[in-house]
Amino acid sequence: MIEKNYQPADIEVRIAAAWEAAGAFKAGRADRVDAEPYTIVIPPPNVTGSLHMGHALNNTLQDILCRFERMRGRDVLWQPGTDHAGIATQMVVERQLMERKEPGRRDMGREKFLERVWQWKAESGGVIVNQLKRLGASCDWSRERFTMDEGLSRAVVKVFVQLHREGLIYKDKRLVNWDPKLLTAISDLEVQQIEVKGSLWHLRYPLEGKVFDPEDPTTFIVVATTRPETMLGDSAVAVNPEDERYVALIGKHVILPLVGRKIPIVGDDYSDPEKGSGAVKITPAHDFNDFEVGRRHNLPQISILDIEGRLALDGNEDYLRGLPEGSAQLVEELHGMERFAARKSIVARLEDFGFLEKIEPNTHAVPHGDRSGVVIEPYLTDQWYVDAKTMAQPAIAAVRSGATEFVPKNWEKTYFEWMDNIQPWCISRQLWWGHQIPAWYGPDGKVFVAETEEEAVGHALGYYVEQEVITAEQGHDMALDPALREGFITRDEDVLDTWFSSALWPFSTLGWPDDNTDVERYYPTNVLVTGFDIIFFWVARMMMMGMHFMKDVPFPTIYIHALVRDEKGAKMSKSKGNVIDPLHLIDDYGADALRFTLSAMAAQGRDIKLAPQRVEGYRNFATKLWNACRFAEMNECALPADFDPTKATEVVNRWIAHETARATREVTEAIEAYRFNDAAGAAYRFVWNVYCDWYLELAKPVMMGEDSPAKTETRAMVAWARDEILKLLHPFMPFITEELWAVTAARTGLLALTPWPLKSRCGLTREQEALIIATASSDPLVAPIMLGDPAVVPDFKDDAAEAEIGWVVDLVTAVRSVRAEMNITPATLTPLVLAGASAETQARALRWSDVVKRLARLGDISFADRSPDGAVQLLIRGEVVALPLKGVIDLGAEQTRLEKELAKAEADIKRVDAKLSNEKFVANAPEEIVEEEKEKRAEAVARKEKVLEAMQRLKGAV
């Protein structure tokens, strides 16, 4: 029996336990041995993470696909797992040590610290997994993986060693994003560009051979910089080779202010003649663009900062080389100074000596570490790199050929733009938590890359024997006695970028390289569902690794979903205080309401503007479904085992079978096309409007009447349509549908494993499907389910029933709309005239007269050759219906009211247009404000159209 009130909190825990007890989500179930596999890998959330709205959207969409395909008979593997999240996890544990006043990481030592990290993971890591279960994620949780578990770690080592052997991983000195607080290189994704009100310093660089005079522009070149402290590392000034002002100076030199070093003037297109003076300082060791200019012109790379962002001049051979005598004082005074303090000191010195021309206020983007919050330094250091340019080519070709497609397709352009201009991928991080790089260094710094230390020792001994650094006998003894080779080679302390292990996720989680059984069945996966922000960092790299090691794309389809913003369209952030916590919404409204909200708003390519009121609205939808099922139960609606909906005789019952088939096709086709909002919208309209508002309303008189064959059939059809609704809604609202499935009939199995209403199993007929299931499945939970309720025939149509009931629905809807527009009270019964109606329509009107009058609040229905005077005319399926309103309402007053409404709508449109045509407003106003104005305009336009439509109808009555 169904409880009176729908309480999601009471349902969700119980239903989740039932799914788990039945192993409902396990891949490779006995009943799916011969089924076609369907695989999705979850974008692994950070082990430190907590469910946010992006996770909620991403996992809801994945779950819809998995539940849909599972009901269609596929062997579904939704592979779950978490990412070790190098920096984030290390910071969490270091913060914990600090709060507990325990020794810090470096005091503790690497081995002990890593023990503490694993201890933290065991105690506190993976909270997000339980939160995903609360959302209803139907992953095969028995297969949960972690990017640093033993199997995945072996995969990482194998990939690194093989790529190094192939020359696709190498060590190089290049610029990286350096975090001077965390003391590690970080990826672009971990860099936040923050607008800062700073300054632009214009500096005078004296020309060689000229006597510098601040008053004589012919004695110097002016360059502008936002980072004057880096001028100590300048190695050139660049001018555009087409800039006539400087052509004659190319190849000559300037004298670096304060330092005295002679540096060349080079011609390079990087310099823009339209910006500033047209001349730019080049600091290859402290600017990414300058680094490339430096490589083109073979300029020295002079790094003047240490890893903590302090000036490093004393003992810095690159800096000291070529300095004139008398520079020691500057070195002594500035060495070890913090970078921003050094900036002030250097600017003061430049001003004292006349090298500072002017300072301008300048608002510009400054890179900050997203975790440390400090300004990031482009820093020149030795790191490990992947030759991404080479590895990208097959991944580019795969998308160009259509082997992998983006949905929406416009994201392919973003993918190509990045891949075609891809840079070497820095994969080393100066952390302790992560996959330690499998590289060892010999006494002379020679690198040996191997899967194990023993293998590396073997390579090293062989090499040094061959080089005659040690004798063959020494090599033999060292190979046999670990004590003799202790300290002979030392392992690289760095770990790999977290994205390196994540790039292997689609096949490493399936057991590669140890066991390829699951790889052969479940790879490639079917679709990747992810956000646009990690196309570069994760999607592209999975494509590269999949093509290289599996010789196939990791997924044929990449569905890119949009952002979840607040109700005004602003991006959610803690600093703005507009973050909506999905767990709070689940607590307040239930997981199903949140899931359906996100699904219904997930239009391709359009961000979601989320308001809690929307979730509350879909909670009301769940309540509507609950109450409809209670209505069916109270009216003793049950489904006989042999019931065939296509054999119904009552027109209203044939109509609902027709509408159910149509809704099923719409939902199915929309999910297949990743149009989640259309699928949710079709399900919502069918449940609320067609089934609840119309079918149950039209069926009430029959069910309330005397016992009859019509009543028996209608009860069965109400129950049948209800069951089809539960199937259609299950991918979106799994908890409530599973609960209602269990309590509305004596069933032996789960809705999650019940067949989808349309035929499935790769084109098998339902008879073939039932035969396979009956003979292949020994699972008592599955066989009776799969052989259960008959499905709608996919192409079932009854145009006659649709014409009959559709006419009633359209007529009542149109009359209600006019009554609402004209503010006619419910107590006022209006007449209705069918003007020039066909014999078929007249007969239909007579058959449904009582129903139409009751639902449309009509006093009388009559027929006439023409529409009477003072009547509003409606067109219902090609025929005129008149609603005489003279004497019912004041038509003149109504005309005046509508004219005022029209004027207001037009004024609103004009006001918004004035704002949106103001380029300054559009350029300076926050994005969400501009979007809000556009929405106001769209609402006003819709209002105007509705008023014009009402005025047109009224015109015939006045």
N, C-alpha and C positions, 0 to 999 in steps of 0.2 A: 504493500500500500504506500502511496506517495504521501510524504509529510505535507502538512498544510502550507508551511512557509519554506521558501528556498533559502538555505543557509550554506553558502559555499564552504565556509570553514569546516562544517561538519562532514562535508562530502569528500573534500580533496585528500585528506590524509588516508581515509579509508580506501578510496579508489586507487591511490598510488600504491598502497600495500597490496591490493588485489592484482594489479598489473605485475608487480615484482614477484609475487608468489607464483603467478602463472608463467613467469619468464616470457611475457608477451612480446618484449622488444628484442629478444635474442635473435641474432643472425644465425643462419644455418639450422633453423628448426627442422624437425623431422618432416613436417608437412610441407616444407618449402625446398626439399632437396632438389627437385626437378624444376623449381621456379627460376625465372630470370632474376639475377641479382640486381639490387638497386643500392648504390652506395653514396653516402655523403660523409665527408669528414668535417667535424666541428672546427671552426676557427678556435684553437685552444686558448681559453682565457688565462691570464696570469694567475699563477697559484696564489698570489697575494690579493687577488681581486675580489670585488663584491659586485653583485649584479647591478648593472646600470641600465638605463633605458635602451642604449644601443644593443647591449646583450639581449634584452627582452625582445626587441624587434627581430634581430638576427636569428635567434633561436626559435622564435615563434614561426617564422617563415620556413625554416628548415624542418620544424616539426610537422607543419602542415603537409609538406611534400612527403615526409617519411610515413606519416599516418595514412595519407592518401594512397601511396604506392603499396603499403603493407595491406591495406584493405583491397587493393587490386590484385593481390596474390603474389606480389614480388617478395623475394628473399631480401629483406631490407637490413642493411648495416648502416646505422648512424654511429660513426666512430667518435666516442668522446675522449676527452683528455685535457690536460692542463699544461701550460708552458712554465718552465722554471724561472723565467723573468729575471735574468741576471742582476741588473742594477737594482730593480725594485725589491727583490728578495734580500739581497745583501744589505740594502739600506734598512729594511724592516728589522733584520736581526741585529745590525749595529746599533740601531736606535734602542732596541730592547736591552742590549748590553749596557748602554749608557744609562737608561732609566733605572736599571737594577744596580748601577754603580759597580759593574763587573769590569774586568780588564777588557780593553778594546781589542779590535781585530788583530792589529799588528803585535800587541803585547801577547796575545793568545797564541799566535802562530797559525799557519794555514791549515794544518791537519785538524787541530782542535776547533778552529772556527768553523770549518766545514761540517764537523760533527754537530755543532750547535745549529747550523742551518738545517741539516737533515732532521734534527730533533724538533726544530720549529715546524718544519713541514708536516711531520707526523702528528704534532699536537694541534696546529692551527691552520695549516695549508689546506686548500681545497674546500674552503667554506662555500665557494661559488658553485661547487658541484651540487650541494644540497639545495642551493637556491635555484639552480636550473631544474632540479627535480620538482620544486614547488611550482615552477612555471608550467610543468607538464611535459618536459622534454623527454621524448621516447627513445633515448639513446640505448644502445646495448651496453649498459653500465658494467657488465661483467668483463668488458674488453677495455676498460678505462686505461689510458696510457699517460705517461708523464715524459716530457722531453729529455729528462735525465735518468729514466729508468735504464736498466742494463741493456735491454735490446736496442733501444733507440740510441744509446751511447755507442754501441758497436757499429750501428749504421753511420753515425757521425764520423767516427774514426776511419771507417772504410772509405767513405766519400772523400774525406780530407786527403788521405794517403793516395788514393787513386787520382784525384785531381792534381795533386802535387806532382805525381809521377808523369802525368800528361802535360805538365807545364801550365796548367790552368790555375794553380795556386802558387803564389810566389811572395817573396818578401821585398818590400820597397820602402824608400824614404819619400813620403808624400805628406801633403797637408791633410789633417783630419780635424773634425770638430772635437776640441779638447775641453774637458770640464776640469777647471783648476781646483774645484772643491772635491769632486769625487776621484780626481786623478786618473781619468780614463778617457779614451776616445769614445764618442757616442755617435749613434746614427742620426741621419737627418730627421727621422721621425721623432727623436727625443730632443729636438731643438725647437724652441718656441721663438718666433719673431715677435718682439714686443716694441710697440711704438714708444720712443723716448724723446723727450725734449732736450736735445743736446746742442752742440755747437759745430760750426764748420770753420776750421782755422785755415787762413790763407797765408802760406809761407813763401818767403823769398829765398830761392836757391841761387847763389852767386854763379855766374858763368866763369869757367876757367879762363884765365888770361885777362880778365877784366878786374879793375879795382872796384870792389863792391861799394855801391853808394845807394842807400835806401831811397834816395830822391831821384835816382837815375834808372828808369826801367830797362835801359839797354844793358845794364850790368847784371841782371838776374832774370830768372824765370819764376813765375808765381804758380805754385801748386796748392791745391786745397785738400784737406783731409779731416775726417772725423776722429782720427786716432793718431794724434801727433807723437805719442810715445813710440810708435813703431818706426818713425823716421830714422831712428838709430840703425835700423836694419835695411834701409833703402839701398838698392843696388843699381837703380837707373831712374831716369825720368823719361816717360813716353809721350810722344806727340804723334798726331796723325800725319802720315806721309803726304796726305793731300792738303794739309793745312799750310798755306803760303807763308804764314807768320813764322813758321818754325823750320821749313824745309832746309834752309841753309845751316841750321844748327844740328841736324841729324848727323851723328858720328862724332860730335864734339862732346864736351864734358861740363858738368857742374861740380861745384865743391859742396859736399853735404854740410849744411850748417851745424855748428857745435862740434861735429865729429872731425871734419877736415878731409874725409875720404873723397877721392875723385871718382865720380860715377858717370857713365855715359848717358847721352841723350839718344834714345832709339826711336825709330819710326814704327808705329804699330797701330792697326785699325781699332784696337781696344780704346784708344783715346778718342773721345768725341769732341770735335771742334766747337760744337754748340754748347757744351757744358763748361761752366767756369772759364778758366783761362785757356782751356784746350790742352793743357799739360797736366799729366798726373804722375805722382810719385809711384814707384814700383818697389814693393816689398815682398819678394817671392816667398819668404818664410812665414808671412803673417797675413796673407790674403789669397783667397782661392783664385780670383781672376789674375792677380799679379803672379801667382805661381805658374800659370799657363803662359803668361807673357815672358816670364823668366826662362821657361823651357824653350820657347821659340827663339830667344836671343842668347841662350847659353849664359845667363846671368848667375852670379853667385847667390846662394841661398843663405842669408845671414839671420839666424834665429837669435833673438835678443831676450827671450823670456825663458824661465824654467817651468817645470810642470805645475808649480803653484801660482804662476802668473806674476812672478817677481822678475825684475831685470837681472839678467845673467850675463855680465860683461867681463868680469875678472876671470881670466883663464879661458875665455871664449875665443878660440883661435880664429874662427870665421869672422868674428867681429874685429879682433885686434889686427888681423892681416891688412896691411896697406894703410894703417893709420899713421899720421905724421907724429913726429916727436911732440911731446907736450900734452898728449891726450890722456895721460895717466890720471890726472886729477878728476876728469869727468868720469872715468871708469870707477875710481875710488868712491866718488860721491854718490853715484847712481846705482852701483852694484847692490843687489839684494832689495832694492826699493819696490814696494808693492806697485803694481802697474798703474793704478789710478792716482796714487800719490806721485809717481814718476811723471805722469801726464802734466800735473800742475807744475812740477819743478821744471820740466823741459819747456813748457810754454813760457814760463817766467824768464828762462834763460834766452829763449828765442826773441822775446820782446826786448830784453836788455841789450841785445846785440843788433837790433834793427831788422831781424829776420821775420818778424811777425807783421804782416801787412794789415790784416783786419780779422775780426771774429764776427761771424754771423750766427744768429739763432737758427737751429736746424732740427726739425723733427724727422726722425728716421727710424727704421726698424733695426733693432739690435738683437742678435741671437742670444737666447738664454737657455740654460739647461732646464728641461721641464721638471726634473726632480730636485736638482740642487738649487735652482733659482738664481744662479750666478751667470755672469756674462761669459759666453763661450769664446774660446780663443781658437782661431785657425792656427794649428801648431804642427811644426815639421818634426816628424818622428818616424822611426822604423816600425812598420806594421805589416801584417799579413794581408794579402789581397787575392781576390778571385778575378780572373780575366773575364769580367762580365760581358765585354764586347763580343768575345768569341762565343761564349755560352748563350748569349741572347739570340744569335742568328736562327737556330732551329725554333726557338720559342716565338720569334717574330713571324717566321714562315708558317707556323702552325695556325696562328690567328689570321694571317693573310689568306691562307688556303681554305679557311672555314672549318678546320679540324677542331678548333675551339672558337666559340662565339660568345660575345658579351651581350648581356641583356640588362639594360637597354644598349643598343648598338653604338650609341655615341661615345661610350667609354672606350671603344677600340682606338679612337683618335688619341685619347690620353695615354693609353698603353703604348701606342706606336711612338708618340712624341718622346716619351721617356726612354723606351728601349732603343730607339734609333740614335739617341744621344747619351747612351749609358756610359757611366764612368767606372773605373775599377772599384770593386766592392771591398771596402775595408772590413775584414772579418775578425780582427783581434781586438780584445778588450782587456784593459789593465784591472781585472777583477779577480776574485778568487772563486766565486760561485758561478759555475758554468762548466762547459766541456773544455777541459784543459787541452791546449793544442798539442797534438802528438808529434812534437819536434824536440830533438835533443841537440845540444851543442858540444862539440869537442873542445879540447884545450885551446885550439887556435880559432875557435868561433865557427868552425865548419858545421853546417846544419845536416842533421840526419832525421828524416821523416819516416816513421814506421808505425805499425799498428800497436806494437808492444815495446816496452823498454828492452826486452831481451833481443828483439829483432833489431832495434836501433844499435844496441851494443855490438851485435854481429856486423852490421854495416860499418860501424866506426872502427872496429878492430881490423877488419879487412882493408879499409881505406888507409889507416895509419901504418899497417904492415907494408902495403904497396908503396906508400910514400917514404918508407924506411924511417919513420918516426919511432916505431918500436920494431923489435925483431919478431919473426914468426913464432919463436919460442915464447916470447913475452905475451904475444897475442893469444897463443894457445893456453897459457897458464891463466891469463885474465878471463878467458872465456869459461874456464872450468871453476874458477874461484871468485865469487862475487866480492869478497873482501879486497882482492887485488885491484879490482876495477872501480872501487867506491870513489865517487867524485870524478871519475874519468870523463863521463859525460853528464851534463846537467839539463834537466827538462825546461823548456820554455814555460815561464810562469803565467803567461797570458791565457785567457780563455776565449772561446769563440763567441761571436755575436749571436745573441739569442735567435735571430732570424735565420742563422745557418741551419740549426737543427729543425726549426719550423719549416724550412724549405723542403725537408724530406718527409714531412708529415703524411702525405697521401700514400706513401708506400712503406715507410719505416714502421708505421703503426700496424701494418698488416703482416709484420714478421720479417721483412727484408733486413739484413741479408741472410738470416739464419734459416728461414723456412719460407718458401715461395708459394705454399699451398693457397693461402688466402690472397696473396698478390695475384695469382692466376685467376681467382674467382672474382675478386672485388675491385681489381684495378684494370682500367682506369675507373675512377669514380664517375658518377653521373652528372653532378652539378656541384659547383661551389657557390655558397651564398655568403656574401661578405660586404663590407662597407668600402666606399671608394677611397678612403684615406690610406688603405694598405695595398692598393693595386701594385705600387712599386715595391714595397718592402716585403710583401709576402706572396701575392699572386704571381708576379713576374718571376720571382725566384723559385716558386714551386714549378712553374712552367719550365724554367731552365733545367732544374734538377731532374724533373720527370722525363723530359726529352733526352737528357744525357744518360741517365741510368736505366730507365725503363723503355727507352726508345719509343715512347708514346706520350701523348698529352695526359696530364693528371685528371683532366675533366673536359668534356666537350662543351659544357656551358658554364659561364660565369655570370651569376645573377648579382648585380650591384644594387643594393638598396640605398635609400637616401638617409638623411639625418633625422633624428627625432629632436625637434625644437620645442620651445615652450609655446604657449597658446598665441603669443604675439609674433612668433617667428624668430625669436632670438635664440642663439645657440646657448645651450645650458652650460652653466659654469658655476662653481662654488663661489667665486668672487661676486657674481651677479646675484647670487641667492635665489636662482630660478631653477635649481635642479629638482626634478620630480623623481622620487624614489619608487621604482617599480614594486618593491616589496611592500611599501606602504599602501600602494594601490591594490595589491593582492589582498592585503589585510582588510582593506575597506570594502572592496567590491568583488573580490574573488579573481582567481587566475584566468578563468574563462572570459570575464568581462574585459580584462586588460588585453588578452590575446586577440579577442575579436575586434577591439578598438584598433589595435596596431594593424591587423589584417585589413580592416575596412578602409584604413587611411594610407595603405602602402601602395599608392599609385606609382608606376614606374617613372623614375626621374623627378619625383616631386617630394620635397621634404615634408615631414609630418609635423603639423602644429598641434601639440597635445595639450588638452586641458582636462583636468580631473572630471569635469562635468561630462565630457564625452564618454569616459569610462563608466560613469554612473548611468549614462543613457543606455549603454550596452548591458549593464547589470539589469536594467529594466527589461531589456530584450530577453535575457535569460529567465527572468521572472515570468515574462509573457509565455515563454516556452513551457515552463514548469506548470503554470496555471492551465495551459491548453491540455497538457497531459493529464492533469487532475480532472479536468472537465470530461476528457475521454474516459477516464477510470470511473468517475461518478455515474456516467451514462452507460456503463457496462460494455464499453467498446473493446472487443477482443478480436484477435486475428485467428480464424480457423486455419488448420494446417493445410487445407486444400484450396485456400482462397486464391483466386486469380483475378487481379484488378482489371484486366482487359476484358473480362466477361461480364462486367457490371452492366446492369440494364437501366438504372436511374440516371437521367441526364447529368445531374449534379455530381454524381459519383464518377461518371465517365469523364466529366470535365476536370475533376481533381486529378484523375489518373493522367490525363493529357498534360495538365499543368505541372505535375510532379516530374513527368518525363522531360518536359521542357526545362525545368529548373535544374534537373540532374545533368542534362547536356550542357547547360550554361556554366554550371559550377565546374564540371569536369574539364571543359575546354579552357576555361579561364585559368584553372590551376596548371594545366598542361602548358599554357603559354606564359606562366609566371605573372599573370594579372591577378594578384592576390586580392586587390580591392574589388575588382569586378566579381570574383568568385564569392567573396564575403557579401557583396551587395546583392548578388542574385539569390544567395541563400536567405539573406535577411528579408528581402522583398517577398520571397515565396512563403517564408514562415509567418511573418507578421501580417502582410497584406492579403496574400492569397489564402493561406490555410486558416489562420486565426480570424482575420476580419471578414472574410467572405465565405469560405467553405463551411466553417463551423456555424456561422450565422445562418447560412442557407440550409444547413443540415438540421438545425435545431427543431424546426416544426416536425420533421419526420421522426427524429429521435424522441421527441416529447409526446408523439401521438401513440395511437394504438399499435399493438404488435402486428407486424405485417412483414411480408418478404422484403419490402422496401426498407423497413426499419432494420431488419437483420443485415441486409446488404450494406446499409449506411454505417451501421456500427462497425462492421468489418473494415469498411473503407476508411473510416476515421482512424482506426488502429493501424491499418496498413500504411496510410500516408504519414502518420506519426512516426512509424518505424523508419520510413524512408528519410524523413526529416532528421532523425537522430543520426543516421548514417552520413547524410550530407553535412551536418554540422560538426560531426566528430573531429575532423582534422583541425577545426578552428576552436571548438569548445569541448575538449575531451572529457573533462571531469563531469559536468552536468549531464552530457549525453550518455556517458557510461553508467552513471547512477540511474538515469531514467530508463535506460535499456534493461537494467537489472530489475527494476521495481515495477515495470509496466506489464510484464508477462513472466511466465515460468520458463526461464531460459537457462541453459546449462553452460554457456560460455560468454566470452567477452565481446563487447562491441568493437574493440580495437582490432579484433581478428576476424570480424564479420566481412563478407564480400561487399565491395562497393556496388551501388545499384546498377552501374553499367557493366557490361561484360568485360572481363579482364583477362589475365593470364595470357598475354601475348596473342590475343585473337582466338583463344579457345572458346567454343560455345559453352553455355552453362551446363549442358549435359556432359560434355567432355570434362569440364572442370570438376563437376560433382563426382564423376567416375574416378578421376585421378585422386581426388582427396579421399574418397571413401576407401580406395584400395591402398593408398600410400601412407595414410596417416593413422597412427595408432594412439595419437594423443586424444584422450577423452574430452579435453577442453576444446579441441579444434574441430574434430570431425562433425559433431552435431551443429556447430556454428556454420561451418562452411557449406553444409547441406541444408541450411535453414531457409529463412523466408525467401520466397521468389522475388527476383528483381524486376524492375520495370523493364519492359522491352525497349531498348534504346530508341527505336524509331516509332514507338507507339504514338499515334495521333488520332484525335477524334475531332475533326474540324466542325462537325455539326454541333457537338456538345460545346465546343469553344464559342461558336457563333451564338448559341442560345444563352449560355451563362455570361459570356463576355459582353453581350448586349445589355444584360441586366446590370452588370458591374459598371459599365461605361455610363449608362443612363443615370444610375443612382449617384455615381461620383460626380458627374457634371451638374446635376441638380443641387447636390450638397455644396459644390463649389460656388454656384451662383448665390445660394442662400447665405453662405458665409460672406461673400463679397458685398452683398446688399444688406447685411446685418439683419436678416429676417430671423425672428426668434423661433426656437423649436416648437413653441406652442401654436404658431401660425401655420395652418395647413394650406398649402397652395394647390391650385388646379394644374393639370398638365394636359396639353393638347398635342397629339401626334398628327402633324400636318402632312396630308398626302401620303400617308404611310402605305407601304405595300401590304398585300394580304398576309404575307409571311410575318411581317412585323406586327400587324394587328393581332394575329393569332398568338404570337409570342407575348404581346402585352397583356392579353386576356389570361394566358396561362400563369403569368407571374404578377398579375395585378396586385394581389394582396401583399406580396413580398415587397414589390417596388413602393407601394404606398406606405408601408410600415417603415422601410429603411430610408426613403427620401422625404418623409414627412409631407405626403401629398393628400389632399382631400378627395381628389377625383382624377380619373384618367379618361380622356375622351378622344374622339377622332374627328378631323375636319379636313376639308380640301385645302384650306390655306391657314396660315397663322393668323390668329385674331389680333386686333389692334391692341397696343399697349402691352405687348408680350416680348419677353427676351427670347431670342431664338438660339437654339443649340443644334449642332450637327452631330448626330450619333450614328456612326458607321454609315455615313452617306445619306442619312435621312434627317429631315427637320423635325425637331421637337420644340414646342413653344411653351414658355412658362408665363402665363398672363399675370402681370404684377400691378396693373393699374388698379388703384384702390387698396392694394396690399401695402405698397410703399409709396412715398412721395418721389416720383421719378425725377422731377426737377431738382429737388434737394439732393438726390443721389448723384445727379449729373454735376452739380456744383461741388459736392464733396470729392468726386473723382478728379475734377479739374484742379482742386487744391492739392490733392495727392500727386497729380502729375507735375504741377509747378514745383512742389517740394523735391520730387525726385530729380527733376531737371536742374534745380539749383544745387543739389548735392553733387551731381555729376560735374557741373560747371566749376564748383569749388575745388573738387579733387583734380580736375583737369588743369586748373591754374597751378596747383602745386606740382603736379607731375611734369608739366611743361617747363617748369623752372629748373634749369640745369644745375644751378647752385644747390637747390634743395635736394635733388636726386643724388648729387655727388657727395653732399655733406651729411645728410640725414642717415641715421643707422639703418642698416638693411631691413630690419624688422619693421621700422616705421614706414619706409617706402612700400613694403609689402602690404602693410595694414591699409595704407591709402588705396592701393590697387584693389584690395578686397572690398573696401567701402564703395569704390566705383562700380565694381561688378555687382554688388548688392543693390545699388541704386539703379543700375541699368535693368536688372531683373525686375525690380519694383516698377519701373517705368513701363516695361513691356506688359506686365500683368495689369496695370491700370489702363493702358491703351486697349488691351483685350476686353476688359470689362466695359470700357466706354463704347467700344464697337458693338458689343452685345446690347448695350442699353440704347444705342442709336435707333434700333428697330422698334423699341418700345415707346420712345418719347414721341 
